[in-house]
Amino acid sequence: MRRKKQFTFAWLLTFIIIASACGPSGPESGGENDGGMVKVTYKESDEVIINPERGFYNYNSFSTKDDNVLTAEQVKRNRSAGRSLMLNLYYLYDFRDKPISSEFLNRIEINMKALREGGGKCVLRFAYSDSEENKPWDAPLDLVLQHIEQLKPYLTNYADVIFAVEAGFIGAWGEWYYTDHFNMNPQTPEDYVPRKKVLEALLNSLPKERMVCVRTPAYKLNCFNISYPDTITAAKAYNGSILSRISSHNDCFLASSNDVGTFNNSQERAFWESETKYTVMGGETCGLSSYSACENAVLQMEKYHWSYLNSDYHPSVLSDWRTKGCFEEISKRMGYRLVATEGEFTKEPRAGEKWSMKLKIKNVGFAAPVNPREVELLLVPESETGETFTIKIEADPRKWFAGEEQSLDVAYTLPPATKDNKYAVYLNLPDPASTLSVRPEYSIRMANQDMWEEETGYNRIHTIAVK
């Protein structure tokens, strides 16, 4: 469909966003209710759907040992394989004792531009060592902070294509364990101060809408000297505070009873279960175990609200999921999966009068969308000469939590220009970044049959004929 010029009008009367628990969607059908409304039910799609900021990722590493860079074509091929995410890990081998070179910074910028052009986003990490043998494992604190300051313009200017940043910098692989400069066995709040400074520097280098993931719950607890009950709550989530922006990654998911040291006790598990409802959670598996069996894998992804996972590692775990039959479910449910279940619309809309809509949306994924996202309705005329009307909805998809159903209630006075015209009604969930907001590959596709319009990134939910 040809994109027409859009106008946003002030005739919007009310927007009410309600959360409720309801059952699954039924087959598509229509019917009247007692209030002059027509009811539509929608069919859920059975497809594995590619959507922004969720799902399996493709791993890439970059270092001074090579000169590889991303291209837009690589990003597009990743999308063709069903993945919208990449994890880009930069090894700063040659900069453990000096500033990052302009040549290396230029490679980072090339990669960011390729992501934007190709329609992808990345999880980002920086480290100084790729093994226990590659020493020193990291750089001194003052140099790490200098490096973060050098990276700040890139983290700021390309935040639109950054899904999340893993804390990195400290220890082999940037996983915060093996370390030369940050105390391998910190015990007191003072011992954690250098790590806290790295976290704060990273957070201050990113827009407040982006999160930084730490490798274990203990790092957040100890860096900020908080206790298990001090978890993020609905009241504190997404408020831009440092604690609301520190999230999680687990790079030994399902490998043992404590995920190879990720958890020290059940309280830390409960802490992450609560935190990840409002923050990013992702990582990779690291070996086949009894804990990685399908039933437990799905259960743990539900508990910890998983949004992203390595598509290549660990191969034995991924192969077992394919063999045992849960790989497809995990692929579908990783991150958010939004299903329109039911809609109610004014049966006989008239220009100059109130038009009402109630749309129910259920999240059947493991997590809510974790970064800001706009919500709008579009009334797109079927005639070539008509105007497109945009209705902005004051909703926050970050609060469309897994397993819950939301209701978008809209009352809108149809402008005089709509008279005697027929309109397709679309739900649009675009990226809020001005660089991406009209890019269909960055809009959320609903997990419904016969709804998605690939050319525009809109979801068609109804048609109205205005009198």
C-alpha positions as CSV (number, residue, x, y, z in Angstrom):
1,M,0.0,0.0,0.0
2,R,1.3,3.5,-0.8
3,R,2.0,5.5,2.3
4,K,0.0,8.7,2.3
5,K,0.6,11.9,4.0
6,Q,-0.5,11.7,7.6
7,F,-2.3,14.2,9.9
8,T,-2.7,14.0,13.6
9,F,-5.9,15.7,14.9
10,A,-7.0,17.1,18.2
11,W,-10.4,15.5,18.1
12,L,-9.2,12.7,20.3
13,L,-11.5,12.6,23.3
14,T,-10.3,9.8,25.6
15,F,-7.8,7.0,25.9
16,I,-8.1,4.5,28.6
17,I,-5.7,1.6,29.0
18,I,-6.9,-1.2,31.1
19,A,-5.2,-4.5,32.1
20,S,-7.3,-7.7,32.6
21,A,-7.0,-11.4,32.3
22,C,-8.9,-13.2,29.6
23,G,-8.9,-16.4,27.5
24,P,-7.3,-17.1,24.2
25,S,-8.5,-15.8,20.9
26,G,-11.1,-17.6,18.8
27,P,-11.6,-17.7,15.0
28,E,-12.2,-14.5,13.2
29,S,-15.8,-13.5,13.2
30,G,-18.2,-10.5,13.6
31,G,-21.3,-9.8,15.6
32,E,-23.2,-7.0,17.2
33,N,-23.5,-6.2,20.9
34,D,-26.2,-4.1,22.7
35,G,-24.3,-0.8,22.4
36,G,-24.3,-0.3,18.7
37,M,-20.9,-1.9,18.4
38,V,-19.7,-4.7,16.1
39,K,-17.4,-7.3,17.6
40,V,-14.5,-9.0,15.8
41,T,-12.4,-11.9,17.0
42,Y,-9.0,-12.6,15.6
43,K,-7.1,-15.8,14.8
44,E,-3.7,-16.3,16.3
45,S,-0.9,-17.0,13.9
46,D,1.1,-20.2,14.3
47,E,4.2,-18.7,12.7
48,V,7.6,-17.9,14.3
49,I,7.5,-14.2,13.8
50,I,10.5,-11.9,13.4
51,N,10.1,-8.8,15.5
52,P,12.5,-6.1,16.8
53,E,14.3,-6.4,20.1
54,R,13.6,-10.0,20.8
55,G,14.5,-13.6,19.8
56,F,17.6,-15.5,18.9
57,Y,20.7,-13.5,18.0
58,N,23.6,-13.9,15.7
59,Y,27.0,-13.5,17.4
60,N,29.8,-11.4,16.0
61,S,33.2,-10.5,17.4
62,F,35.6,-7.7,16.4
63,S,39.2,-7.1,17.5
64,T,42.5,-5.6,16.5
65,K,43.5,-9.1,15.4
66,D,41.3,-8.7,12.3
67,D,39.7,-6.0,10.2
68,N,36.2,-7.4,9.7
69,V,33.2,-5.1,9.7
70,L,29.5,-5.6,9.4
71,T,27.6,-4.8,6.2
72,A,24.0,-4.0,5.7
73,E,23.7,-7.1,3.5
74,Q,24.9,-9.3,6.5
75,V,22.2,-7.7,8.7
76,K,19.6,-8.3,6.0
77,R,20.7,-12.0,5.7
78,N,20.4,-12.3,9.5
79,R,16.8,-11.0,9.1
80,S,16.1,-13.4,6.3
81,A,17.2,-16.2,8.7
82,G,14.5,-15.0,11.1
83,R,16.7,-13.0,13.5
84,S,16.4,-9.2,14.1
85,L,19.2,-9.2,16.7
86,M,23.0,-9.5,16.7
87,L,25.4,-9.6,19.7
88,N,28.4,-7.5,18.8
89,L,31.4,-8.1,21.1
90,Y,34.4,-5.8,20.7
91,Y,37.7,-7.2,22.1
92,L,40.0,-4.3,23.0
93,Y,43.2,-6.4,23.1
94,D,45.6,-3.7,22.1
95,F,44.1,-1.0,24.3
96,R,44.7,-2.5,27.7
97,D,47.3,0.3,28.3
98,K,46.3,3.1,25.9
99,P,43.3,4.9,24.4
100,I,41.1,3.2,21.8
101,S,42.4,4.2,18.3
102,S,40.4,6.3,15.9
103,E,40.6,3.4,13.4
104,F,38.9,1.0,15.8
105,L,36.3,3.6,16.8
106,N,35.6,4.0,13.1
107,R,34.9,0.3,12.7
108,I,32.4,0.5,15.5
109,E,30.6,3.4,13.7
110,I,30.6,1.4,10.4
111,N,29.0,-1.5,12.2
112,M,26.3,0.7,13.7
113,K,25.5,2.3,10.4
114,A,25.2,-1.2,8.9
115,L,22.7,-2.2,11.6
116,R,20.6,0.8,10.9
117,E,20.7,0.4,7.1
118,G,20.0,-3.4,7.3
119,G,17.1,-3.2,9.7
120,G,18.7,-4.8,12.8
121,K,19.7,-4.0,16.3
122,C,22.4,-5.3,18.6
123,V,23.2,-6.3,22.1
124,L,26.6,-4.7,22.7
125,R,29.6,-5.7,24.9
126,F,33.2,-4.7,25.2
127,A,36.0,-6.8,26.8
128,Y,39.8,-7.0,26.9
129,S,40.3,-10.8,26.9
130,D,38.7,-13.8,25.2
131,S,40.0,-16.5,27.5
132,E,41.5,-17.4,30.9
133,E,44.9,-17.6,29.2
134,N,44.7,-14.2,27.5
135,K,46.1,-11.9,30.1
136,P,45.8,-9.3,31.4
137,W,42.1,-9.9,31.7
138,D,41.2,-6.2,31.8
139,A,42.6,-2.7,32.0
140,P,43.0,-0.4,35.0
141,L,39.9,1.4,36.2
142,D,41.0,4.9,35.0
143,L,41.6,3.6,31.5
144,V,38.3,1.7,31.4
145,L,36.5,4.9,32.3
146,Q,38.5,6.8,29.6
147,H,37.5,4.1,27.1
148,I,33.8,4.4,28.0
149,E,34.1,8.2,27.6
150,Q,35.6,7.6,24.1
151,L,32.7,5.3,23.3
152,K,30.0,7.7,24.6
153,P,29.3,9.5,21.2
154,Y,28.7,6.1,19.5
155,L,26.5,4.8,22.3
156,T,24.5,8.0,22.2
157,N,24.3,8.6,18.4
158,Y,23.4,5.0,17.6
159,A,21.3,4.1,20.6
160,D,18.4,3.6,18.2
161,V,20.0,0.3,17.0
162,I,21.2,-0.8,20.5
163,F,18.8,-3.1,22.2
164,A,20.8,-3.4,25.4
165,V,24.4,-3.2,26.6
166,E,26.0,-6.0,28.6
167,A,28.3,-4.5,31.3
168,G,31.5,-6.1,30.0
169,F,35.0,-4.5,30.3
170,I,35.8,-6.4,33.5
171,G,37.4,-9.9,33.3
172,A,37.8,-12.5,30.6
173,W,34.9,-12.2,28.0
174,G,33.7,-9.1,30.0
175,E,31.9,-11.5,32.3
176,W,33.2,-9.8,35.5
177,Y,34.8,-12.9,37.1
178,Y,38.5,-13.4,36.2
179,T,40.0,-9.9,36.7
180,D,43.4,-8.2,37.3
181,H,42.1,-4.8,38.4
182,F,38.7,-5.3,40.0
183,N,39.2,-7.7,42.8
184,M,38.3,-11.4,42.0
185,N,36.8,-11.9,45.4
186,P,35.1,-8.7,46.5
187,Q,33.6,-8.8,50.0
188,T,32.7,-5.3,51.2
189,P,30.8,-2.4,49.6
190,E,34.2,-0.7,49.2
191,D,35.5,-3.7,47.2
192,Y,32.6,-3.2,44.7
193,V,33.2,0.5,44.2
194,P,35.4,0.1,41.1
195,R,32.7,-2.1,39.4
196,K,30.0,0.4,40.4
197,K,32.0,3.2,38.7
198,V,32.1,1.2,35.5
199,L,28.4,0.6,35.6
200,E,27.6,4.2,36.3
201,A,29.9,5.4,33.5
202,L,28.2,3.1,31.0
203,L,24.7,4.2,32.1
204,N,25.7,7.8,31.9
205,S,26.9,7.2,28.3
206,L,23.6,5.9,27.2
207,P,20.1,7.5,26.9
208,K,18.0,6.8,29.9
209,E,15.8,4.5,27.8
210,R,18.6,1.9,27.5
211,M,19.6,-0.7,30.1
212,V,22.9,-2.3,31.1
213,C,22.9,-6.0,31.8
214,V,25.1,-7.5,34.6
215,R,26.2,-11.1,34.7
216,T,24.8,-12.1,38.1
217,P,22.2,-10.8,40.6
218,A,25.0,-10.4,43.2
219,Y,26.7,-7.7,41.2
220,K,23.7,-5.4,41.3
221,L,23.0,-6.2,44.9
222,N,26.5,-5.6,46.1
223,C,27.5,-2.7,43.8
224,F,24.5,-0.7,45.1
225,N,24.4,-2.2,48.6
226,I,20.8,-3.2,48.3
227,S,18.9,-6.2,49.7
228,Y,16.7,-8.9,48.2
229,P,13.4,-7.1,48.9
230,D,14.8,-4.0,47.0
231,T,13.6,-5.2,43.7
232,I,12.2,-3.0,40.9
233,T,8.4,-2.6,41.3
234,A,5.8,-1.3,38.9
235,A,6.0,2.1,40.6
236,K,9.7,2.3,40.1
237,A,10.1,0.6,36.7
238,Y,11.1,2.7,33.7
239,N,11.6,5.9,35.8
240,G,15.1,6.5,34.4
241,S,16.8,5.8,37.7
242,I,20.1,3.8,37.8
243,L,18.5,0.8,39.5
244,S,15.6,0.7,37.0
245,R,18.2,0.5,34.2
246,I,20.4,-2.3,35.5
247,S,19.3,-5.6,34.0
248,S,20.6,-9.1,33.6
249,H,22.4,-11.6,31.3
250,N,23.1,-15.2,32.1
251,D,25.8,-16.8,29.9
252,C,25.5,-20.3,31.5
253,F,21.7,-20.6,31.4
254,L,20.4,-24.1,32.4
255,A,23.9,-25.6,32.8
256,S,23.6,-26.7,36.5
257,S,21.6,-26.2,39.7
258,N,23.2,-22.7,40.1
259,D,24.0,-22.0,36.4
260,V,27.7,-22.5,37.2
261,G,27.9,-19.8,39.8
262,T,25.3,-17.4,38.4
263,F,23.2,-17.8,41.6
264,N,24.5,-18.2,45.2
265,N,21.1,-19.0,46.7
266,S,17.3,-19.1,46.2
267,Q,17.0,-15.5,47.2
268,E,19.1,-14.4,44.3
269,R,16.9,-16.4,42.0
270,A,13.8,-14.8,43.4
271,F,15.4,-11.4,43.0
272,W,16.0,-11.9,39.3
273,E,12.5,-13.4,38.8
274,S,11.1,-10.2,40.1
275,E,13.6,-7.8,38.4
276,T,13.3,-9.3,35.0
277,K,9.6,-8.5,34.8
278,Y,10.7,-4.9,34.2
279,T,14.2,-5.3,32.8
280,V,16.1,-7.0,30.0
281,M,17.0,-10.7,30.4
282,G,19.1,-12.7,27.9
283,G,22.3,-14.6,27.3
284,E,23.3,-18.1,26.2
285,T,23.3,-21.7,27.3
286,C,26.7,-23.3,28.0
287,G,26.2,-27.1,28.0
288,L,23.7,-29.9,28.0
289,S,22.4,-30.9,31.4
290,S,19.3,-32.3,33.1
291,Y,18.3,-28.7,33.7
292,S,18.3,-27.8,30.0
293,A,15.5,-30.3,29.2
294,C,12.6,-28.8,27.3
295,E,10.0,-28.7,30.1
296,N,12.4,-26.9,32.5
297,A,13.8,-24.7,29.8
298,V,10.4,-23.2,28.9
299,L,9.5,-22.9,32.6
300,Q,12.8,-21.0,33.4
301,M,12.3,-18.7,30.4
302,E,8.9,-17.9,31.7
303,K,10.1,-17.3,35.2
304,Y,13.0,-15.0,34.2
305,H,11.3,-13.3,31.3
306,W,13.9,-14.1,28.6
307,S,14.1,-11.8,25.6
308,Y,17.3,-12.8,23.7
309,L,19.4,-16.0,23.3
310,N,22.5,-17.0,21.3
311,S,21.4,-18.9,18.2
312,D,24.7,-20.9,18.0
313,Y,25.7,-21.7,21.5
314,H,25.5,-24.1,23.1
315,P,24.9,-26.4,20.0
316,S,24.1,-29.5,22.1
317,V,21.4,-27.7,24.0
318,L,19.9,-26.2,20.9
319,S,20.0,-29.5,19.1
320,D,18.3,-31.2,22.0
321,W,15.5,-28.6,22.0
322,R,15.0,-29.3,18.3
323,T,14.9,-33.0,18.8
324,K,12.6,-32.9,21.8
325,G,10.2,-30.5,20.2
326,C,10.4,-27.2,22.2
327,F,12.7,-25.2,19.9
328,E,9.7,-23.8,18.0
329,E,7.8,-22.8,21.1
330,I,11.0,-21.0,22.5
331,S,11.5,-19.3,19.1
332,K,7.9,-18.0,19.1
333,R,7.8,-16.9,22.7
334,M,11.2,-15.4,23.3
335,G,10.6,-11.8,24.4
336,Y,7.1,-10.6,23.6
337,R,4.5,-12.2,21.4
338,L,1.4,-9.9,21.1
339,V,-1.9,-11.4,19.9
340,A,-5.0,-9.4,19.2
341,T,-7.8,-11.5,20.7
342,E,-11.0,-9.3,20.2
343,G,-12.0,-5.9,18.9
344,E,-15.2,-3.9,19.3
345,F,-15.9,-1.0,17.0
346,T,-18.8,1.5,16.4
347,K,-21.1,-0.2,13.9
348,E,-22.2,2.8,12.0
349,P,-19.6,5.5,12.3
350,R,-20.6,9.1,11.3
351,A,-18.4,12.1,10.6
352,G,-18.4,14.6,13.4
353,E,-19.6,12.0,15.9
354,K,-17.7,9.8,18.4
355,W,-16.2,6.6,17.1
356,S,-15.3,4.0,19.7
357,M,-12.9,1.1,19.7
358,K,-11.9,-1.5,22.3
359,L,-9.1,-3.8,21.3
360,K,-7.8,-6.6,23.5
361,I,-4.2,-7.7,23.2
362,K,-2.6,-10.7,25.0
363,N,1.1,-11.2,25.5
364,V,1.8,-14.9,25.1
365,G,5.6,-14.4,25.1
366,F,8.1,-14.8,27.9
367,A,8.6,-11.0,28.5
368,A,7.2,-7.6,27.8
369,P,8.8,-5.2,25.3
370,V,11.6,-3.6,27.4
371,N,12.3,-0.4,25.5
372,P,9.9,2.4,24.7
373,R,7.4,1.9,21.9
374,E,4.7,4.1,20.5
375,V,1.1,3.0,20.0
376,E,-1.2,4.5,17.4
377,L,-4.2,3.9,15.2
378,L,-4.2,4.8,11.6
379,L,-7.4,5.4,9.5
380,V,-6.1,4.9,6.0
381,P,-8.6,5.7,3.2
382,E,-9.2,3.2,0.5
383,S,-9.5,6.0,-2.1
384,E,-6.3,7.5,-3.5
385,T,-7.3,11.1,-2.7
386,G,-8.3,10.8,1.0
387,E,-6.3,11.8,4.0
388,T,-4.8,9.4,6.6
389,F,-5.7,10.1,10.2
390,T,-3.3,9.2,13.0
391,I,-4.6,8.6,16.5
392,K,-1.9,8.6,19.2
393,I,-2.7,6.3,22.1
394,E,-1.2,7.0,25.6
395,A,-0.2,3.4,26.2
396,D,3.1,1.9,27.3
397,P,3.8,-1.6,25.8
398,R,6.6,-2.1,28.3
399,K,3.8,-2.7,30.7
400,W,2.1,-5.4,28.5
401,F,3.5,-8.1,30.7
402,A,3.8,-11.8,29.8
403,G,0.6,-13.8,30.3
404,E,-1.6,-10.7,30.7
405,E,-4.2,-9.1,28.4
406,Q,-4.5,-5.4,27.9
407,S,-7.5,-3.4,26.6
408,L,-7.0,-0.4,24.4
409,D,-10.1,1.8,24.7
410,V,-10.4,4.7,22.3
411,A,-13.1,7.3,21.8
412,Y,-12.4,9.6,18.8
413,T,-14.5,12.3,17.1
414,L,-14.3,11.5,13.4
415,P,-13.3,14.7,11.5
416,P,-15.7,16.1,8.9
417,A,-13.4,15.1,6.1
418,T,-14.1,11.4,6.8
419,K,-17.7,11.7,5.6
420,D,-18.6,9.2,2.9
421,N,-15.2,7.5,2.9
422,K,-14.1,4.0,3.7
423,Y,-11.1,3.4,5.9
424,A,-8.8,0.5,6.9
425,V,-8.1,0.7,10.6
426,Y,-4.5,-0.2,11.5
427,L,-2.7,-0.7,14.7
428,N,0.8,0.6,14.5
429,L,3.5,0.0,17.1
430,P,6.5,1.9,15.7
431,D,10.0,2.5,17.1
432,P,10.0,5.9,18.7
433,A,13.4,6.9,17.3
434,S,13.0,9.4,14.4
435,T,15.5,7.5,12.4
436,L,13.4,4.3,12.6
437,S,9.8,5.3,13.2
438,V,8.7,4.8,9.5
439,R,10.8,1.7,9.0
440,P,8.4,-1.3,8.8
441,E,11.2,-3.7,10.0
442,Y,11.3,-1.8,13.3
443,S,7.5,-1.9,13.9
444,I,6.0,-4.7,16.0
445,R,4.1,-7.4,14.0
446,M,1.1,-8.8,15.8
447,A,1.0,-12.6,16.0
448,N,-2.3,-12.9,14.1
449,Q,-3.3,-14.3,10.8
450,D,-4.0,-11.9,7.8
451,M,-3.2,-8.8,9.8
452,W,0.4,-7.7,9.0
453,E,1.2,-5.4,6.1
454,E,4.8,-5.9,5.4
455,E,5.2,-2.8,3.2
456,T,4.1,-0.4,5.9
457,G,4.6,-2.3,9.1
458,Y,1.0,-1.8,10.0
459,N,-1.5,-4.3,11.5
460,R,-4.9,-4.2,9.9
461,I,-7.6,-4.8,12.5
462,H,-10.8,-3.5,10.9
463,T,-12.5,-1.6,8.1
464,I,-15.0,1.3,8.6
465,A,-17.4,3.1,6.2
466,V,-18.1,6.6,7.5
467,K,-21.5,8.2,6.8
